[in-house]
Amino acid sequence: GDAQETATAIAAMIGLDTIHGQILSGDQIDTMSEHQLEQIVNNVTVFYRVTPRHKLCIVKAFQRAGIIVAMTGDGVNDGVALKRADIGIAMGKNGTDVCKEAADMILVDDDFNTIISAIEEGKGIFYNIRNFVRFQLSTSIAALSLIALATMMRIPNPLNAMQILWINIIMDGPPAQSLGVEPVDHDVVKQHPRNVKEPMITRHLIINVLLSASIIIFGTLWVFKREMSDDRITPRDTTMTFTCFVFFDMFNALSCRSQTKSVFTIGLLTNRMFLLAVMFSVVGQLLVVYFPPLQVVFQTEALTLQDLAFLVALTSTVFIVSEVKKLVERSCERRRRTPKSAMDFV
């Protein structure tokens, strides 16, 4: 509702580019077709003297241009545009009830800085869910494939029922849940909004899942065949196989903390919940292997330190391969972003 000079001054005060960007009034919007507005809307910095109808036209123009639109409002007349926007944000203190009903999010403190925090938290939650899905899928595929391959190869099942139950309930529970509380990666916040049509399970995620699952499957089967060299299944054979799978699981969870960054970059100690979950799982596994009453239940026997060292060295490969893959992907991404002229100069 302000005059052009007032709107421009306010925009400059909050850091908007009023020199290079266009300034558009509601009257000018009335003279344009939808296509014309869509063509210039990306270059407009300030809209002034706009009605609720104009706001709706602006939102639609941005959306037709493929842009994710968030809109704030506090009045009854803002309801339609808030409803149409991808994210409608209502003022909590001064907003009307109609406005709050139409909005997707309510700004309780009416502070626009809170929107940045909400975006950061939302992106963090999305990527944490993706990390959780990657871990759960790779573990589940590995467990199912392990049993299926053993059946197809006509060899005894590497894991008994109690061991599979332990893996599914005890081992996957705490580590998987702790991936959901991974601290927000600030580089993620800087990324452009993702395409709303992009599925949760992407091609890149599927490749990571299959790669991790393959390493776990063949590593565990190799240990099982190696231990069963006398063609007889003993408690030691199943214990080695069982512990191998569990350790693979823990290293896989470690690599799933980030899709692109090295664990050493984000910090081993930044997610304390994850550390506690892994410690709980490892201690639980050691009790299953070394505590006599649990040995009877899970049909296990004590392993030597050499056995544990061998298993740690083997199962860490799933983590090492993941870290190397991330390193290669980051290197390729940097090369892709390097200007061609700079490459020619080098």
HELIX and SHEET records of a PDB file:
HELIX    1   1 GLN A    4  MET A   13  1                                  10    
HELIX    2   2 GLY A   26  ASP A   30  1                                   5    
HELIX    3   3 GLU A   34  ILE A   40  1                                   7    
HELIX    4   4 VAL A   41  ASN A   43  5                                   3    
HELIX    5   5 PRO A   52  ARG A   64  1                                  13    
HELIX    6   6 VAL A   76  ASP A   78  5                                   3    
HELIX    7   7 GLY A   79  ARG A   84  1                                   6    
HELIX    8   8 ASP A   97  ALA A  102  1                                   6    
HELIX    9   9 ASN A  113  MET A  152  1                                  40    
HELIX   10  10 ALA A  161  LEU A  165  1                                   5    
HELIX   11  11 TRP A  166  MET A  171  3                                   6    
HELIX   12  12 GLY A  173  LEU A  179  1                                   7    
HELIX   13  13 HIS A  186  LYS A  190  1                                   5    
HELIX   14  14 ARG A  203  GLU A  227  1                                  25    
HELIX   15  15 PRO A  235  SER A  255  1                                  21    
HELIX   16  16 VAL A  263  ILE A  266  1                                   4    
HELIX   17  17 ARG A  272  TYR A  290  1                                  19    
HELIX   18  18 PRO A  292  PHE A  298  1                                   7    
HELIX   19  19 LEU A  305  THR A  315  1                                  11    
HELIX   20  20 THR A  317  ARG A  337  1                                  21    
HELIX   21  21 LYS A  340  PHE A  345  1                                   6    
SHEET    1   A 2 GLN A  22  SER A  25  0                                        
SHEET    2   A 2 VAL A  44  TYR A  48  1                                        
SHEET    1   B 3 ALA A  70  GLY A  73  0                                        
SHEET    2   B 3 ILE A  87  MET A  91  1                                        
SHEET    3   B 3 MET A 105  LEU A 107  1                                        
END                                                                             
